[in-house]
Amino acid sequence: MPGPTAPDGDFMPDSSRDIVVMKGIDKSFPGVHALQNVDFSLATGEIHALVGENGAGKSTLIKILTGVDRADRGTIEVDGKTVSIRNPLHAQEMGISTVYQEVNLCPNLTVAENILIGRQPSRLGSVDWNSLNKRAAEYLRELDVDIDVTRTLGSYSVAIQQMAAIARALVISNAKVLILDEPTSSLTQHETDQLFKVMRKLKSEGIAIVFITHFLDQVYGVTDRVTVLRNGTLVGTYETNSLSRLELIRLMLGRSITDLDDMTAHKIESSLHISAETLIEAKELGLSNSVDPFDLKLHAGEVVGLAGLLGSGRTEVANLLFGVDRPDSGQLVMDGKVVDDFSPAASIERGVALCPEDRKVEGIVGDLTVRENIVLALQARQGWFRRIGKKRQMEIADRYIKLLNISTPTADQQVKNLSGGNQQKVILARWLAAHPKLLILDEPTRGIDVGTKADIQKLVLSLAEEGTSCVFISSELDEVLRTSHRIVVMRDREKVMEFSGKVDEKEIMQAIAGSES
């Protein structure tokens, strides 16, 4: 029997409306059984969330549906016909398009060129630019986006680039199925709301949408059904409005959420190990047009959280503390000595480590192995003329692979082949191997699953108990509260408030918003 309608309207589970049916999908890679007998169905005019921890098999399932990979076993039906999807172009010809987390268009071309590239209207053997620009603008207006399409794509925000990518996906395939892979990871709340408005509009026009996300609030805000994968297997498919959040987390993790609930007790225990001695102190430290002068003290064994909206100055503080940027006011004192060499290399020498916000661009070295990535900072600290032997490298890598539960078939797997959460763990392993005094984590849990988030939060508190100081930056206020002994609030690139002891979320939000009430 059909279940109740979704909160925003008209979806009723009905197998006769399925536009995609995947049955018994099995896929193995060397050392990894990525999918095991997985079923998945998608109905016309629904928004269907695909969730699970990193390494659960979401990406592999989508790659098979879009022709990037071929299944070892199983069948795929599109519009009621069994098909063998040969490649992404073949998938597009069947009306299946994908918009990826990292927009893969050409930033140096205009918005119009990106939307209609390969389908440019012509006149007398040349591109009809007036027609191209007019048509592209019309496609975007259908998505409630009204912009100058003659400007380069790179001159617009990530949100506008996402909309252009969606418009292109609809144009190139006359899409019946639209796959959105982590589309909100770099968007503000307002931009996310605008995207959801577009998704609901497309749904009302009969387009089926697969929505891959790690944000559970968004699952409940926009989807009709949710399919949960875990360790390459299907846990189940559920109507979103009939599944509680706690139950969804339990299904994703395959275990009780006690690990998430006991963080407060762990934080209280770790606070007993905070040293009275100041490890590092910023005095009126600032950089013009970056972040206003601020004061900040960190003690050994203390976790200080930086809270604030995107662009509030959190990353700018991290970059000054690590020496990515050089301040033009104030001073930084570490271990009682004034810092005069602001550079990442000098910071590593002082025992400071930074896990950057953009792990793919600034963190991992994709073509190196897990082992080589893990020993990178230690090798830099030791000096390139004192090479760490292969045997020692393996000992270090194996230790941290085990400690952080990094899911990889071998330490010699290329790190680019790991899931995002496991790549994040490799970066953590790199800095842990160097035994830092201060560890700066800039959005360490962005875009990764609930289970890995809990693992990283517990690891931070465990490191604090061992005497490591930590600066913890996150857009998710609840994890800042769970993990930090002290919280510094940033607003408009200025430190505006500091909290210690017991504090609730409302107080922090008021400080972020600048609210007096």
N, C-alpha and C positions, 0 to 999 in steps of 0.2 A: 504494500500500500504506500502511496506517496506520503511523505512527511509534510510538516507545516511549511509555509512559505518562509523565505529568508526575510530578515528585518526590512530590507529595502524593496521588497516587492514580490516579483512574479515567478521566481524559480521553483519548480516542483520536480523532485527527483523522478525521472521517467526514462528507462533504458531505451525506449523507442526514439528518444531525441538524441541519443549518443552519436556524436560526429566522429569521435575517436574511441576505439576499443583496442587496448593492448592486453594480450593474454599470455601468461607463462613466460614472460621475458627473462632470459638468462644471459648474463654476460660476464666473462672472465678476462682479466688482464694478467700479465706475468706476476704471480705472487698474490693476486687479489681477485676474489670472487665478488665482483662489484654488485651484481644483481642476481637474485635467486628466485625464479618462478614468480615474478611480480606481475600483478594485474593492475590496470589503470584505465578508467573510462572518463570521457569528457563529453558533456552534453551541450547542445546548441544553446546559446544564450545564458551560460552560467559562468561565474568566476570561481575557479577551483584552486584552492591553495595546495601546494605541494611542500610538505615540511619534513624535517628530520635533522638530526645532528650532522655536522660535516662528516663526510664519508658514508652517509646513509644510502647514497645511490641516486640522489635527485638529479645531479648533473648528467650522470650516465644514462638515466632513463630519458631525459630530454634530448641528449645527443643522439640516441637511437631513434626517437620520434622525428628529429629534424635531419636525419641522414648523415650526421657527422660520424657516427659509429654504427656498425651492424650487429644485431643481436646474434648470439650463438644459437639460441633457441627461442621459440615463441612466435606469435603472429600479431600483425597490426592490421586493423580495419579502419578505413577512412570513408565516411559516407556509405557505410555498409558493405564496402568492397575490400577484400583482402589485398594488401599491397606490400611490395618490397621497396622500401625507400632507399634509393641508391646514393643520394648525396643531398646537400642542402638545397641546391637548385631544384631538384626533383620535388623536395618537400614544399618549396615555394610554389611550384606549379600546381600542387594539390591544395594550396591555400593555407599552408602552415608557415608562419613567420615568427621569428624570435627577436626580441630586443634585449640585449645583454646589459649586465650591471655597468660595465665600462663601455660607453658609447663608441661603437667601432665605425664611425663615419669620418669624413675628411674635414678637419677644422679649418683648413686653409681655403676651402671652397665655400660658396655662398650657401645659405639655407636652402634656397630653391634648387641649386645644383645637386645638393646632397639628397633631397627628396626624390628628384626625378632623374638622377644619373642613370644612364642606360635606357631611359625612356623619354629623352628630351624631344619635344615637338620640333619639327623642322619646317622650313619654308625655303623653297628654291635651293635645296641642297645644303642649307646652313641651319644652325640652331635658331629657332624662333624665340629670342630671349624674352620678348614681351609676353608671349603665350606661356613660356615656362614659368616666369615669375608670377603671372596671374593665376595659373593653375596651382602652383605650390602654395600660394597664399590662401586659395580656396580650400585646399586640403587641410591646412592648419586651422582655418576658421571653423571647419567642421569639428575640430577638437577644442574649440573655444580658445584658440591662440591667435592673436592679432599682432603680428610683428613685421618688421621690414625684412623680407626674405632675400633682399639683395645684399645684406650684410653677411660677412663670413660667419660660419657656424661657431667658430672658436671665440667670437666676440660676445656670445651669449652665455647665460648661466647653464649649469648642468641640467637644470629642470627643463629649459627650452630645448637643449640638445636631446633630452629624452623624448620630448614631444615630436621633434623632427624625426627621430629614429622610429617612433611609432607611426608617424605619417608615412614614412618611407616603407615600413613593413606592410602597411595596408595597401600602398600603391603597387609595390612590386609583385604582390601575390594575390591581390583581391582577396585578402585574408578571410578565412572562415575560422581559423584558429590562431590566436595571438599568445605567444609565450613571453612573459615578462620575468626576467631573471634578476632578482634583487634590484628592482628599479628605484627603490626609495632610499638606498643606503647612503646617498650623498645629498638627499633633499631635505629642506626645512619642513616643518609641519605644514606651513601654508602651501608649499609646493606639492607635498604629499597629498593634501586635501584636493588640490586641483587635479592631480593625476587620478585620484579615485573618482572624481566627477567624470573625467573622460572615460575611465573604465566602465562606469555604470552606463554611460551613453552608448558605448560600443556594445555592451551586453544587451541593451534594449533594442539594438539593431540586429541581434541574433548572432553576434560574434562570440565564440567560446574563448575564454581567457584562462590560461594556466598562470598562476601567480606564485612565484617562489620567493619566500621571505623568511627572515629570522625574527621579525617583529610580531609577537603574538597579538598585540593590540590591533595591528593592521589586518591580521587574519580575521579577527572578529568584527572589524570595521567595514569590510568590503566583500567578503567571500560567502558563497553559498554552501560549498562543501570543502572538506579538507581531507587529503590523503596523507597518511603518516608512513614514512619509511624508516627502518632502523637496521643498520648493519647489512644493507643490501636486500632486506626482505620487506614484504608488505605487512605492516601492522594492521591497517584497516582504512576504510573510507567512511567518513561520518558527515552528517549534516552539521554545519558549524554551530548553529544556534541551539543544538541539542547536546553539545559537548562542553563541559566546564573547562576553564583554563587549567586548573590543577590536574584534571584528568588528561588533558592534551599534553601537558608537560610530562606526566607519568608515562604516557604512551611513547613519547619521543625518547625519553631516557631509558625506559624499560626498568625503572627502579623508583623507589619512593622519592619525594622531593625533600626528604629530611635534610639532605645535604645543603639545600638552599635555606632551610629554616634555621639551621644552627649557626649561621654566619655571625650573628650578633654575639653568641657565647664565645665563639672563636676570637672575635675582635676584642672582647673584654679580656680574655686570657692573654692575648698578644700584647695588650696595652701595659701589662705588668712588666714587660721587658724593655720598655722605652728608657733610654739613657737620659740622665739629666744633662749630659754634656752635649753642646751644640756641634753637629757635624758640619753643617754648611749654613751660611747666613747671607742673604741678599739685603743690602742697605741702599735704599733709594735707587735700586737697579732699574734701568730703563733704556729704551731705544726710540728715538724720534720716529713718528709715523708707524710705530709697531706696537709698543706697549708703554703705558705711563709708568713712571718710577714707582717701585713697590718694595716693601719690606717683607722678608720671609725667612723664618728659622726652621731648620729641620734637625731633629735629633736622631741619633742612631736607634734603629728599631722602631721608627715611627712611620706611619703611612699618612701622608697629607694629600687629600683629594682636592682637585681643582674642578669646581662646578661653574657652569655658565653656558650660554647658548653658543652655537657655532659662530666664530668671528669675535668672541668676547675677549680673546687674548690668551687663552689657555695654552695653545701651541706656541705662541710667541714667548711665554714664560719658559716653557720647556726648552726652546731653542737657545735662549740666553743662558740657562743653567748648564746646558751641554756644550755651549760654545759654537753652535751652528751660526749664531749671530753674535756680533760684538757690541756690547752696550756703549752708549755715548754719555751715560750718567750713572753715578753711584758706584758701588763696588761689591764684589763677591768674595767672601772669606770661606775657605775650606780648611778644616783641621788647624784653625788659628792662623792661616797664612792667606794674605791677600792674593787673589788670582789675577795674573797679568797676561797670561797666554790663553786667549779665548779661541779654541779650535777643538774639533772632535778628537783629534789625536792626543792633545794635551789633556783633555777631559778623561779619556780612557786611561792615561797614565795616572791621573789622580784617583781613579777608581769610580768614575761616573759612567753610567751606561744609559742609552736611550733606545727604546723600542718605538719607532716612529709611527705616525698615524697611517701613512700610506705604505703598508708592508711590501707591496709589489714593486713600487718605484724606489723606495728608500730603504727597504729592509732586506728581503731575500735577494740572493743572486741566483736566478732561476736555473741557469745552466750548470751550476755547481751541485754537487751531491748534498744530501742531508749532513753527512759527516763533515764535508768541507765548509758548509755554512756554519755549523756549530763551533768549529775551532777557529773561525775567522778572526774574532775579536781577540782571543787569547794569543793567536799567532801575531797579530798586529802589536799587541802589548809586549810580546816577547822580542819582537824584531824579526824582520824577514830573513836575516842572515843566520838566525838560530832556528832552523826549521824543526817543527814538531814532527817526529817520525810517524809513519803510517800506523804502526802498532799502537802508539800512544793516542793518535787521533781516533782509532777505532774504540779504544777503552773509554775515552771521553764521550764520544758520540753514543756508544751503547749505554753508558751510565745515564745520560740525560734523556735518551729515548725511553728508557725504562722509567725514570723518575717522573717524566711529564706525560707518560703514556702516549707517545707520538705514534700514530698509526702509519707505519711504512713497512713495506716488505723487507727492506734492508737499509742499512746506513748509507749504502752507495746508490740509493734511488735518487734521481734528480729531484730537487726540492720543488720545482715547478709542477711536478706531477702529483703533489699532495693537495689535499683539500685546504681551503683557506684557514680553518681552525688549526690544522696541523702545521701549516706554514708559520702561523703565529707562535705556536709552541717551539718551533725550530729557532725563531728569533730570540725567544726567551731563553732557550737552552744556550744559545751563543753567548748571551751576556752572563748567565749564571756560571758558565764555564770560566769566565774571566773573574769571578768572585768580586763583583762591584760593591763599593760602600754605599753608593746611591744609585737606585734604579728608577729611571723615569719612564713611565708607561703612558703613551699617548694613544687613547682609544684602543686598548689592547683587546677588547672583546667585540669591536664593531664588525658586524657581518658574520659572526660565528654563532654556533648553536648554544642552547641553554646549558647543556652539560659541560661543554668546554669553558663557558663563562664561569660556571661554579668552580671548576678546577683551577682556573687562573686566579680567581678571587681568593680561594683558600691558599694557593701557593704564595700570593703576595703576603698574606698574614703569617704564613709559616716562615717566610724569609725575614719578616720583621722580628719574629721571635728569636731568630738567629743573629739579629743585630743589623740587618740591612735596612737602610732608610729608603723610602719609596715615595715618589710623586705619582699619583694615580689620577689620570684624566679620563673622563667619560661623559658622554652626552646623556647616559642613562642615570638619572639621579638616584634611583633606588640602589644601584650597585656602588655609587660613591658613598652613600650612607652606610651600606653593609660593610664596606672595606676600609673606610678611612677613620683614623683616630681624630683627625682634625680636618676641617673643610674650609677652603678659601674660595670665596665667590668672586668671579670675574664678570664685569659688565662693561661693554664699550671699551675694551682693552685697558681696563683699569681694575685694580683690586679694590673691591668695595666693602667687603666684610669677611670676617673670619669666625668660625664656630668651633667650639671644642665641647667635649662631654656629650650629654644626651641632646639631640636636636631632631626635630621632625621635618618631614618633607615640605610642609607648608611654609615654614620659616625660610628654608633655602629658596623656594620658589619666589617668595616675596622679595628676597634680596636680589635674585636674578632679574626680576621684573622691575625692581625699584619701587615696589608698592609700599605704601605706608600703612595699609590696612591689613 
